[in-house]
């Protein structure tokens, strides 16, 4: 059985900031598009049996910083607007909904 483990937050972030010009009815969907398209291509290319997506918890990387104080210390902090945060959370929620629906249909 071939299984792919995916860091959901990382994959979404790459698409969210990388596919900036993809909109549907005025709503930015670049993260959703990139995320689902990447999983589809991986599934087809590597003939996977299963893809498992995991997400950061409520405190995200702050828990990792408590364990290892140098965690991501050289990364610059990105200032995000409220609109950007809302868009990210919207896309994250939609992806989770889509994945849950896919999971349900695969069990049938």
N, C-alpha and C positions, 0 to 999 in steps of 0.2 A: 504494500500500500504506500503510495507516495502522498505526502502531506506537506503543504507549504504553510509556514508560520509567518504572519504579516503584522508588523507594527502599524496599526491603523492610524494613529496620530501622525506618525512620520510620513506615511504614504499620502494622507490627506494634506498635510502641510506642503509637501512638494507640489502637489497639483494646485492647491489653493493659491500659492504664490507664483507658480510656474505657468499656469493657464489663466492668465488675467483677463483675457478678452473673450471669454465664453459666457454668454448670458442667455437666459430663457425668460421671456416676458419681463425684462428689466432686472432680473435676479441673477447674480453671479453664481455660476454652477461649475466653474473650472475644476474645483476640488473633487466634486462628484464625478465629473466626466473622467478625469485622470484616474481616480481611484478604481472605478468600475472597469474602465478600459484596461488598466494594468492587470487587474485580477483576471479578466477574460483572456487576455493574451497569455498570461502565465499558465492558466488552466489548459488552454489549447496547445501551447508550445511544449509543455512538459508532461502532458497527459496525466494531470493530477487527479487523485481520487478525492482529495479534500483540501480545502483552504480554511485555516483557522486564523481569525483576525482578533487581535487583542488591543485594548485601549488603556491609556493612562487613567489612573483613578482621580479622585477629586483634587488631591494635592499635587498630582503630576510628578515632576522631577524634584520637588522640594523634599520628598522622602528620601530620594537618592542622595541629595545634598547632605542630609543629616547623617547618612551612612558614610559618605565619602565627600568631604568638604570641597575637593577640587573638581567635582563633577561639572563639566561644561563651563568651567570658570573663564576660559578664554573666548567664549562666544559673546558677541555684543548683544545687548538687550534690545529687542525690537519694540518700539513704541507703537501700539495698536490703537486705532480709533474705536469708538463704541460701535460704529457701523461695521468695521472690519471684524470685530469680535462677534457681533451678532450674525454676520454672514458665515463665519467659520463654524459657529455652534449650529446654525441652521443646516449647513451642509453635513456636518458630523451626524446630526440627528437623522437626516434623510438617508445617509449611507447606512446607518444602523437599522433603519426601517427596511430598506431594500434587502440588506443581508438577512434579516430575520424572515422576510417573505421568501427569499430563496431557500433558506434552511427548511422552512415548512413545506415547500413544494418538493424538495429533494427527498423527503421522508415518505412520500406517497408511493 
